[in-house]
Amino acid sequence: MRHGATAWNEGGRWQGLTDNALGERGVTEARRLGARLAGLAFDRAESSDLARAVQTAELALPGRPLTLDPRLREIGFGEFEGLSVPEMAAHPAYAAWQLDPWQYAPPGGESLGEVAARMQAWATELPGGHTVAFSHSVAIRGLLSALLDWAPQPQPGYPLPFSVRLGHTSLSTLRRRGGVWTLHRLGDAAHLEPAPRADGAEGGTP
């Protein structure tokens, strides 16, 4: 699951590893997610150690044990953190990064390949059973790309080569059998309906 919204998400600023807490809207989203998850049987709950993910997990699964794993963190955007898309595009390093974000990292940040590798390592080490995990938009899409062999798909006007967008507190479900992963649900945020964003966006920036 992706975390709830922060002020930076709503303001269109890319936060990466910047450790922002949930905003008022994000708290509401996490509580609505909790209502949806009520009664769900699972074996373990894990979360990124960044505040917005931890808060989402604690609001959605109150009183349940939670294991924090830094491998579930968002991508580190380095010098791009805190910037809007136009500000990012004006950065001297942006053009080089856009040549191949899977291989190249922003100054002081991570490449998509590095994020996907740590997310895949986390998933590979999971024991059997049902794990509920709270992570971040780019990290989740990096994991899906690695496990499902998704090819990069550059998007006009969007810095990341993903055709899929994930809304805040959306659920995606993967199953592993015989070492093979299959996708059963992607970006499901039905618990937030009937109040989608007026602009139809995925809910701000990563």
Summary of the structure (lengths in Angstrom):
residues: 206
radius of gyration: 16.2
end to end distance: 13.3
largest distance: 49.9
contacts: 635
relative contact order: 0.20
helix: 35%
strand: 16%
